[in-house]
Amino acid sequence: MPERQMISCFKGLAPVSFPAEWLEHFMKDTGFASVDGEARIRFFHPDNAWGNAYGDRCTGGVPNLSRSVRKPSRDKSIDTDWGPFCSPWETYETAQIFGHGPVTRLDEI
């Protein structure tokens, strides 16, 4: 099985995993955003100038948590103010301390 990496957002409620090779072209200074309550992350690829972006949103709370993960449109991705690591993102290690919800595999979105 290929190696995977993980990151989380929303205080451990929304962990995501992705293939480790996605980090080869990841730009940590412009790979994160928070837009209207949605945590966004973007992975670049040499064949795709804008990369692949993903948005994660959580509403409600435990035990009535509702979560959605999506790929924003190219236009929404272009209009996003991308920057360095920011809240509501957190390291997966932080999420491990407090526990976490089900893991979403971004490459299956």
Summary of the structure (lengths in Angstrom):
residues: 109
radius of gyration: 13.3
end to end distance: 18.8
largest distance: 41.3
contacts: 297
relative contact order: 0.29
helix: 20%
strand: 41%
